[in-house]
Amino acid sequence: MNPSRRSPSRRSVLAAGGLLAGGAAWAMTPSVSSAVAASPTDGWQKTSFTYGMQKPWNLSLSERYSNSGGVHRMWVYDTDEPMSQGSSTDPRTEMRWRQEYTSGQHMWDADVYLPSGTNGATFVQILRVIHPEGTPATDFMLNAYSASGGTVRAYDRTVLKTNAYNTWFNVKLEHNASSRSVKVYFDDELVLTTEDRGPATRHFKNGVYHHGSGRAEARFRNITYWTR
């Protein structure tokens, strides 16, 4: 047989895979890993939740809140009144979750959008609604600032994200009240592990609690409560 007349397809088969007994060809199939990265919510249960709205006491809710297409939009100005007349607290428009807890594992989960200009506002927090005298009022806060295209900090300290303005990103705030652990995930990547501030009765809040200047806004979608 003339070697020059060997079929190119045979060489292709050999290069791609090989031959079975009797000359039948088999094709090489790229291997696909079956391993799937673990999700922060693996082993957790979706849990129903309810909430009330907090807003400047002298305004109607529609002046500072909208819900359209599954997007909860909340905004407030630094010149707004507090949520109750005579209060010394900063202005806010927030969803106050009614699920209170003292122990167990709880997770707040939502996609978040922070428009340009939001500076000095808390957009999610774990509030210690009942706590021993002399202890802090919160276990944890995520705050938005205007530096570096929108910076997210733990309180006003550790930088967890930059270039956060005008883009949706997922936030998961996990609290193990029994072991005192607080974990923060952005787009399912762990960015911070810290401790809570001791025994208390808590609940989640999200929106804009404004400690800064000008107008503050935050938007939320796919809000989910997880427990285990």
C-alpha positions in Angstrom: 0.0 0.0 0.0 1.3 3.4 -0.9 1.9 5.3 2.4 0.9 8.5 0.7 -2.6 7.2 0.3 -3.3 6.7 4.0 -6.4 8.5 5.0 -5.9 11.8 6.8 -9.1 11.1 8.8 -7.3 8.1 10.3 -4.5 10.3 11.5 -7.0 12.8 12.9 -8.8 10.0 14.8 -5.5 8.8 16.2 -4.5 12.3 17.3 -7.9 13.0 18.8 -8.4 9.7 20.5 -7.4 6.3 19.1 -8.7 3.0 17.8 -10.7 0.3 19.4 -10.0 -3.4 18.7 -11.0 -4.1 15.1 -10.1 -0.6 13.9 -13.1 1.3 15.1 -12.4 4.8 16.1 -13.3 6.5 19.4 -13.3 10.2 20.0 -11.7 11.9 22.9 -14.3 13.9 24.9 -12.9 16.7 27.1 -13.3 15.8 30.7 -15.6 18.1 32.7 -15.1 18.4 36.4 -18.2 17.4 38.4 -17.0 19.5 41.3 -19.2 22.5 42.0 -18.0 25.3 44.2 -19.9 25.4 47.5 -22.4 28.2 48.0 -22.6 30.1 51.3 -26.2 29.0 51.5 -25.5 25.2 51.3 -27.3 23.5 54.2 -29.5 26.6 54.9 -33.2 26.9 54.6 -35.1 29.7 53.0 -37.3 31.3 55.7 -40.2 33.6 55.3 -39.9 37.1 56.8 -41.9 40.2 57.3 -40.9 43.8 57.8 -42.1 47.3 58.5 -40.9 50.5 56.9 -39.2 53.4 58.7 -39.0 56.8 57.1 -38.9 60.5 58.0 -41.8 61.0 60.4 -43.3 64.0 58.5 -43.3 62.4 55.0 -45.4 59.8 53.3 -43.7 56.6 52.5 -44.0 57.1 48.7 -41.8 60.2 49.0 -38.9 58.1 50.1 -39.6 54.5 48.9 -40.8 52.6 45.8 -41.2 49.0 44.9 -41.3 48.3 41.1 -40.4 45.1 39.3 -39.1 43.5 42.4 -36.7 46.3 43.1 -37.0 48.1 46.5 -35.7 51.6 46.2 -35.0 53.7 49.3 -33.6 57.2 49.5 -33.2 60.0 52.1 -31.6 63.4 52.4 -29.3 64.6 55.2 -31.8 67.4 55.9 -34.7 65.0 56.4 -36.4 64.5 59.8 -35.7 61.4 61.9 -38.2 58.5 62.0 -40.0 59.9 65.0 -40.6 63.5 66.0 -38.1 64.7 68.6 -35.6 61.8 68.0 -31.9 62.6 67.9 -31.2 59.8 65.4 -30.1 60.3 61.8 -32.6 60.3 59.0 -33.4 57.0 57.4 -35.6 55.0 55.0 -35.2 51.4 56.0 -36.9 48.0 56.0 -37.1 46.9 59.6 -37.3 43.1 59.7 -39.7 41.8 62.3 -37.9 38.5 62.9 -36.0 38.9 66.1 -33.5 36.3 67.5 -31.1 35.7 70.3 -29.4 32.5 69.1 -29.0 30.3 66.1 -27.8 31.0 62.5 -29.4 33.7 60.4 -28.5 35.2 57.0 -29.6 38.3 55.1 -29.2 37.9 51.4 -29.9 40.4 48.6 -28.6 42.0 45.4 -27.6 45.7 46.2 -27.3 48.7 44.0 -25.7 51.9 45.3 -26.1 55.0 43.0 -23.3 57.6 42.7 -23.2 60.2 45.5 -24.3 58.0 48.3 -21.9 58.9 51.0 -21.9 57.9 54.7 -25.0 55.8 54.7 -25.6 52.4 56.3 -27.3 50.1 53.8 -27.6 46.9 55.9 -27.1 46.3 59.6 -27.7 43.8 62.4 -29.5 45.9 65.1 -29.3 44.9 68.8 -32.8 46.0 69.6 -32.6 44.8 73.2 -29.1 44.8 74.6 -27.4 45.2 78.0 -26.8 48.7 79.2 -23.4 50.0 78.1 -23.1 47.7 75.1 -23.4 48.9 71.4 -26.7 49.2 69.6 -25.5 47.2 66.5 -23.6 44.0 65.9 -22.5 45.0 62.4 -23.1 47.6 59.7 -22.1 48.0 56.0 -21.6 51.6 55.0 -21.2 53.2 51.6 -18.8 56.1 50.9 -18.0 58.1 47.8 -14.2 57.4 47.6 -12.8 55.2 44.8 -16.0 55.0 42.7 -18.0 53.9 45.7 -16.4 52.3 48.7 -18.1 49.8 51.0 -16.7 49.6 54.6 -17.4 47.6 57.7 -18.7 50.5 59.8 -16.4 53.4 58.8 -13.3 51.3 59.0 -12.3 48.2 56.9 -12.6 48.6 53.2 -14.4 45.6 51.7 -15.2 46.8 48.2 -14.4 49.7 45.8 -16.0 50.7 42.5 -19.3 49.8 44.0 -21.4 52.6 42.5 -24.0 51.9 39.8 -23.7 48.2 39.6 -25.6 45.3 41.1 -23.6 43.0 43.5 -24.8 40.3 45.8 -24.4 40.7 49.6 -24.8 38.0 52.2 -24.6 38.9 55.8 -24.3 35.7 58.0 -24.7 35.8 61.8 -24.2 32.8 64.0 -25.5 34.3 67.2 -24.6 31.2 69.2 -20.9 31.3 68.3 -20.8 35.1 67.9 -19.5 34.9 64.3 -20.4 37.4 61.6 -19.4 36.7 58.0 -19.8 39.0 54.9 -19.9 37.6 51.4 -19.8 39.7 48.2 -20.9 37.7 45.1 -20.5 34.5 47.2 -16.9 35.3 48.1 -16.1 35.6 51.8 -14.6 39.1 52.4 -14.8 39.4 56.2 -15.2 37.4 59.3 -15.6 39.1 62.6 -17.4 38.8 66.0 -20.7 40.2 67.2 -20.9 42.4 70.3 -22.2 40.0 72.8 -25.7 38.7 73.9 -28.7 40.6 72.7 -32.0 40.4 70.8 -31.4 41.3 67.2 -33.0 41.8 63.8 -31.8 42.8 60.3 -32.4 46.2 58.7 -31.7 47.4 55.1 -32.1 50.7 53.3 -30.3 54.0 54.0 -29.6 55.1 57.5 -27.8 58.4 56.6 -24.8 59.6 58.7 -23.3 61.6 55.8 -24.1 64.5 53.5 -26.5 65.1 50.6 -28.7 62.4 49.1 -28.3 58.7 49.9 -30.0 55.9 48.0 -29.8 52.1 48.0 -31.8 49.6 45.9 -32.4 45.9 46.7 -33.8 42.9 44.8 -34.0 39.1 45.5 -34.1 39.7 49.2 -33.9 36.4 51.0 -33.8 35.2 54.6 -31.9 32.0 55.4 -31.7 30.1 58.7 -30.3 26.9 60.0 
